[in-house]
Amino acid sequence: MSSERADVVVIGGGCSGTSIAWQLARQGAGRVILLERGSLAGGATGWSSAIVRTHYTHETLARMALRARHIFEQFAEIVGGECGFQRTGFLALVSSGDAAAAAANVATHQRIGIRSSLLTPDQIHQVEPRLNLEGVGAAVWEPDSGYADPHGTTMGYAAAARRHGAELRLGVTVRAIGHDQHGVTSVESDAGRINTRTVVVAAGYRTGALVAPLGLELPLTPIRHAIAIIHRSASFGPRHPIVSDRVLGSYYRPEGAGMSMIGTTAAHEGREDQAVEEESAPTLEEEGTLFERFCSRFPGQEQAAAQRGYTGVYDCTPDLQPMLGATAIPGLHLAVGFSGHGFKLSPVVGELIATNILHGADAAADLALFQPGRFATGQLIQATHSYRVGTLG
Ligand SMILES: Cc1cc2nc3c(=O)[nH]c(=O)nc-3n(C[C@H](O)[C@H](O)[C@H](O)COP(=O)(O)OP(=O)(O)OC[C@H]3O[C@@H](n4cnc5c(N)ncnc54)[C@H](O)[C@@H]3O)c2cc1C
């Protein structure tokens, strides 16, 4: 078995790990090695609906999402490659009971420079006349949001990381993280040992098992989420915007020329499943529920053709927000627990983690909110104006 040295080892080749490796290499971290047990984007990233919205119920997250969206919009220039960003607009439907919270969130977003507005039911129909608005009191409209291609995005980060000198090794499973009284010392994989004083673990749900031997218990729950797909009927017309239906608890995202993807908005809604690497189809019941929700919002689609759906796993934390940054073990950093909304944040997560490692916590102040130790001290992240139904970051 070989043994070598790196300045930083990144574990995990999803959108988080590759973005972090790119930023570390770009910011001059020295020898950066990324280890991925399978293929790039082979975990949650590859199943992601990849919705890129800025609507969040916490200002820090909204700011991060806005900065991230700017990077998606100019991906070819900033990162290189094709992230496939499609600007479709994002419409979040809320009940009348949630309208006041939506108005307060929109006011925050407008203040920090997001193009967002609160719509009455009549105004919603001007944006999307085909919607049945039963139970809807208001909506948030973000004309600049959309979705991207999670594979293309990850390949873009990976290529950029390599261009800046990082080494990305695929098919390498990390078995252990070595440490002594001063902190991290090495990474042990089935391809040998890499001596290093800095490790970033971005290995999704598996992060918990990797850091547990170092005395860190991460409150991560793997929740499998179903995605149903339909081919809309020809009479439907042009594609719809992304609709986040806070009343029925689903989202509807256009895909390709005539398809729609349907998922659930509640991160905890799904089955706990630790076999995160395994593929599995949604149950008939899950697909049926998702179809019903789509059809009740878009009447006349009952005869739309169902395509085979799929599932993917969210790495959920108790407050449904990620654990980012340094831990109690010197040299050990985390980027995990994205709870179903980590794709859109990935450009900024890479930037913040690398900046924190290279320039210190003050230079990456936004990370403070997401400190991994917050669950032990009861400092869970709270929405400033939360919604009663579903979760929206
Ligand atoms: C169905 C679904 C829909 C989603 N929709 C959205 C959305 O619309 N918008 C949004 O922003 N987010 C969405 N998300 C969430 C988003 O996709 C994830 O938060 C994000 O992809 C997480 O990326 P990651 O790199 O942190 O983790 P992953 O993509 O899971 O990557 C972790 C990697 O670590 C590797 N690994 C694990 N253990 C080891 C080991 N021991 N050694 C080496 N490598 C290891 C794995 O193989 C994997 O490739 C969705 C997720 C799912 C499942």
The ligand as a Gaussian input file, in Angstrom:
#p B3LYP/6-31G(d) Opt

LIG

0 1
 C      -34.503000      13.308000      -5.369000
 C      -33.704000      14.525000      -4.960000
 C      -34.089000      15.786000      -5.398000
 C      -33.353000      16.909000      -5.020000
 N      -33.706000      18.139000      -5.519000
 C      -32.961000      19.226000      -5.199000
 C      -33.272000      20.479000      -5.771000
 O      -34.229000      20.620000      -6.548000
 N      -32.456000      21.551000      -5.475000
 C      -31.411000      21.430000      -4.592000
 O      -30.748000      22.434000      -4.325000
 N      -31.084000      20.240000      -4.056000
 C      -31.836000      19.149000      -4.336000
 N      -31.537000      17.942000      -3.789000
 C      -30.447000      17.857000      -2.815000
 C      -29.109000      17.856000      -3.494000
 O      -29.146000      17.030000      -4.624000
 C      -28.066000      17.379000      -2.483000
 O      -28.138000      18.198000      -1.322000
 C      -26.684000      17.466000      -3.068000
 O      -26.609000      16.806000      -4.311000
 C      -25.690000      16.851000      -2.092000
 O      -24.450000      16.778000      -2.730000
 P      -23.208000      16.193000      -1.953000
 O      -22.061000      16.329000      -2.851000
 O      -23.156000      16.827000      -0.611000
 O      -23.595000      14.670000      -1.679000
 P      -23.610000      13.436000      -2.699000
 O      -24.021000      13.837000      -4.049000
 O      -24.411000      12.358000      -2.031000
 O      -22.098000      13.026000      -2.781000
 C      -21.440000      12.317000      -1.749000
 C      -20.424000      11.428000      -2.415000
 O      -19.607000      10.843000      -1.419000
 C      -19.242000       9.574000      -1.873000
 N      -18.806000       8.756000      -0.735000
 C      -19.569000       8.295000       0.288000
 N      -18.819000       7.583000       1.136000
 C      -17.548000       7.594000       0.646000
 C      -16.333000       7.025000       1.075000
 N      -16.257000       6.300000       2.214000
 N      -15.221000       7.203000       0.324000
 C      -15.271000       7.935000      -0.817000
 N      -16.415000       8.503000      -1.273000
 C      -17.542000       8.341000      -0.545000
 C      -20.519000       9.033000      -2.518000
 O      -20.241000       7.989000      -3.421000
 C      -21.062000      10.294000      -3.196000
 O      -20.697000      10.392000      -4.553000
 C      -32.230000      16.782000      -4.162000
 C      -31.825000      15.513000      -3.733000
 C      -32.551000      14.398000      -4.130000
 C      -32.092000      13.035000      -3.671000

